[in-house]
Amino acid sequence: MYRIECGFARHPPVPVWDAVRVVNQRVARIVETITWFGDPLCNLLSFEAIRWFNCCSTRTNLMALPLRQIVMIVLILVGALFSAAIPVRADEILIGEYASMTGGTATFGVSSDEGARLALDEINAAGGVLGKQLKLVLEDDQSKSDVAVTAVKKLITLDHVVAIIGEVASSRSLAAAPICQNAHVPMVSPASTNPKVTQTGDYVFRTCFIDPFQGKAMADFAMQELKFKKFAILYDV
């Protein structure tokens, strides 16, 4: 939690001090909220605000940050927080997607996103759903489970999507699935094969086979159809 540590060369009138105290509390809450959602623009603004707040960490530096400047920063942060949400049009249905567009498994995310956009284009060209066009709201989870959680929270809380696509990697689906389940927002994974993903709850689905089924099917095919007898297994260490 961040706080503005302010001091005065001379004691100010009580109303001014009260105003500084109130702004101090509001800014701390706003910065915490913005950081929790993890939006890049909001994070940039919050970091800039914190840099300014640090200028006011001693009594001798108070003049570097006038009260009106604090209020201005607070207004900017509030505006950024609300502008981060995607505006919803009456003729649109928002579908959220979190995918690894960058990071170690970026190929997974890019492929999944291209497939989702192709499907939405076909659906919209055919008239959409319930007379409305589908709009995809994408969040890059950077191939990280913790970022996936933050992305899904933003999609649900700020963007108000009605359903979520993602993720390919089972680890990130497992991390974000409870968020969707608790919010009663359906989540569909295109390729998470860990059986535990859909065991999260009745709002979590997949469009692929699970690992135990695929493993047995591959083994049966290799031994019965291809007549293979020796196998090698590759795995991460």
C-alpha positions in Angstrom: 0.0 0.0 0.0 1.3 3.4 -0.9 1.0 6.5 1.2 1.8 10.2 0.6 4.0 11.2 3.5 3.6 15.0 3.7 4.9 17.6 6.0 4.7 21.4 6.2 7.3 24.0 7.1 4.5 25.8 9.0 1.4 24.2 10.2 -1.4 24.6 7.6 -5.0 25.4 8.5 -6.9 22.3 9.6 -9.1 22.1 6.5 -6.1 21.8 4.3 -4.6 19.1 6.4 -7.9 17.2 6.4 -7.9 17.5 2.6 -4.4 16.1 2.3 -5.4 13.2 4.6 -8.5 12.3 2.5 -6.6 12.5 -0.8 -3.9 10.3 0.8 -6.4 7.6 1.5 -8.2 7.8 -1.8 -5.0 7.7 -3.8 -3.8 4.6 -1.9 -7.0 2.8 -2.7 -7.0 3.8 -6.4 -3.4 2.7 -6.8 -4.1 -0.6 -5.2 -7.1 -1.2 -7.5 -5.3 -0.2 -10.6 -2.3 -2.4 -9.8 -4.7 -5.3 -9.1 -6.3 -5.1 -12.5 -2.9 -4.9 -14.2 -3.9 -2.7 -17.2 -0.7 -1.4 -18.8 -2.0 2.2 -19.0 -3.2 2.2 -15.5 0.0 0.7 -14.2 2.0 3.4 -16.0 -0.1 6.1 -14.5 0.1 4.6 -11.0 3.8 4.3 -11.2 4.1 7.9 -12.3 1.9 8.9 -9.4 4.0 7.0 -7.0 7.1 8.7 -8.3 5.5 12.0 -7.6 4.3 10.9 -4.1 7.9 9.9 -3.3 8.9 13.5 -3.9 6.8 14.3 -0.9 8.4 11.8 1.5 10.1 14.5 3.6 8.9 17.8 5.0 11.4 19.8 3.0 10.0 18.4 -0.3 6.3 19.2 0.1 6.4 22.1 -2.3 7.4 19.7 -5.0 3.9 18.4 -4.9 1.2 21.0 -4.3 -2.2 19.8 -3.2 -3.8 20.8 -6.5 -1.3 18.5 -8.2 -2.2 15.6 -6.0 -5.9 16.2 -6.8 -5.1 16.3 -10.5 -3.2 13.0 -10.4 -6.1 11.4 -8.5 -8.5 12.6 -11.2 -6.3 11.2 -13.9 -6.1 7.8 -12.2 -9.8 7.6 -11.7 -10.3 8.4 -15.4 -7.8 5.8 -16.5 -9.5 3.2 -14.3 -12.9 3.7 -15.8 -11.6 4.2 -19.4 -9.8 0.9 -19.2 -13.1 -0.9 -19.6 -14.3 -1.7 -23.2 -17.4 0.3 -24.0 -20.4 -2.0 -24.7 -22.7 -1.1 -27.6 -26.3 -2.2 -27.6 -25.8 -4.2 -30.8 -22.7 -6.1 -29.5 -22.0 -9.1 -27.3 -18.5 -9.1 -25.7 -16.6 -12.3 -25.6 -13.4 -12.3 -23.5 -10.2 -14.1 -24.4 -7.0 -14.6 -22.4 -4.1 -16.1 -24.3 -0.3 -16.2 -24.4 0.3 -13.7 -27.2 3.9 -13.2 -25.8 6.3 -15.2 -23.8 7.5 -18.8 -24.0 4.3 -20.3 -25.4 3.3 -17.4 -27.7 2.7 -19.8 -30.6 -0.2 -21.3 -28.6 -1.8 -18.0 -27.9 -1.4 -16.6 -31.4 -2.9 -19.7 -33.0 -5.8 -19.8 -30.6 -6.5 -16.1 -31.1 -6.5 -16.5 -34.9 -8.9 -19.4 -34.7 -11.2 -17.5 -32.4 -11.3 -14.5 -34.7 -12.0 -16.6 -37.7 -14.9 -18.2 -35.9 -16.3 -14.8 -34.8 -16.0 -13.4 -38.3 -18.0 -16.3 -39.7 -20.7 -16.0 -37.0 -21.0 -12.3 -37.5 -21.1 -12.6 -41.3 -24.1 -15.0 -40.8 -26.0 -12.5 -38.7 -24.4 -12.8 -35.3 -26.1 -14.2 -32.2 -29.6 -13.0 -31.2 -29.3 -10.3 -33.8 -26.1 -8.9 -32.3 -22.5 -8.9 -33.4 -19.8 -10.7 -31.4 -16.8 -8.7 -30.3 -13.6 -10.2 -29.0 -11.8 -8.6 -26.1 -8.2 -10.0 -25.9 -5.9 -10.0 -22.9 -2.3 -11.2 -23.2 -1.3 -13.3 -20.2 2.4 -13.3 -21.3 2.6 -17.1 -20.8 2.3 -16.6 -17.0 -0.4 -18.0 -14.7 -0.5 -15.0 -12.4 -1.0 -12.7 -15.3 -3.7 -14.9 -16.6 -5.6 -14.5 -13.3 -5.3 -10.7 -13.5 -6.4 -10.7 -17.1 -9.5 -12.8 -16.4 -10.4 -10.5 -13.4 -10.2 -7.5 -15.7 -12.3 -9.1 -18.4 -15.1 -10.0 -16.0 -15.0 -7.0 -13.7 -14.1 -4.1 -16.1 -15.1 -5.3 -19.5 -18.2 -7.3 -18.4 -17.8 -10.1 -21.0 -20.5 -12.7 -21.1 -18.1 -15.6 -21.7 -14.4 -16.3 -21.9 -12.1 -18.3 -24.3 -8.9 -19.6 -22.9 -6.4 -20.9 -22.2 -4.4 -23.4 -24.2 -2.0 -24.3 -21.4 -3.6 -26.3 -18.6 -1.6 -24.5 -15.9 -3.1 -21.2 -16.9 -6.6 -22.6 -17.3 -6.4 -24.1 -13.8 -5.3 -20.7 -12.4 -8.1 -18.7 -14.0 -10.9 -21.2 -14.0 -11.9 -20.6 -10.4 -12.4 -16.9 -11.2 -14.8 -17.7 -13.9 -16.6 -20.3 -11.8 -17.1 -17.9 -8.9 -18.3 -15.2 -11.2 -20.6 -17.5 -13.1 -19.0 -16.6 -16.4 -18.7 -19.5 -18.8 -15.1 -20.4 -19.8 -14.2 -22.6 -22.7 -10.6 -23.9 -23.2 -9.6 -24.9 -26.7 -6.8 -27.2 -25.7 -6.3 -27.7 -22.0 -6.0 -31.4 -21.6 -5.5 -31.7 -17.8 -8.7 -33.4 -16.4 -8.7 -31.1 -13.4 -9.5 -28.0 -15.6 -13.2 -28.9 -16.0 -13.4 -30.3 -12.5 -13.3 -26.7 -11.3 -17.0 -26.4 -11.8 -20.0 -26.3 -14.1 -19.0 -23.1 -15.8 -15.7 -24.4 -17.1 -15.6 -26.4 -20.4 -13.1 -27.7 -23.0 -13.3 -28.6 -26.7 -10.5 -31.2 -26.7 -9.8 -34.7 -25.2 -8.2 -35.1 -21.8 -4.7 -36.5 -21.3 -5.7 -40.0 -20.0 -7.9 -40.6 -23.1 -5.4 -39.3 -25.6 -2.5 -41.3 -24.0 -4.4 -44.6 -24.2 -5.7 -43.9 -27.7 -2.2 -43.2 -29.0 -0.7 -46.3 -27.3 -3.4 -48.5 -28.7 -2.9 -47.1 -32.2 0.8 -47.4 -32.1 0.7 -51.0 -30.8 -2.3 -52.4 -32.7 -2.2 -50.6 -36.0 1.4 -49.7 -36.4 2.7 -52.8 -34.6 5.3 -50.8 -32.6 6.9 -52.6 -29.6 9.4 -50.1 -28.2 8.7 -46.5 -27.2 10.6 -43.5 -25.9 9.0 -40.8 -23.8 10.2 -37.1 -23.9 9.6 -34.9 -20.9 10.7 -31.7 -19.4 13.3 -31.8 -16.6 
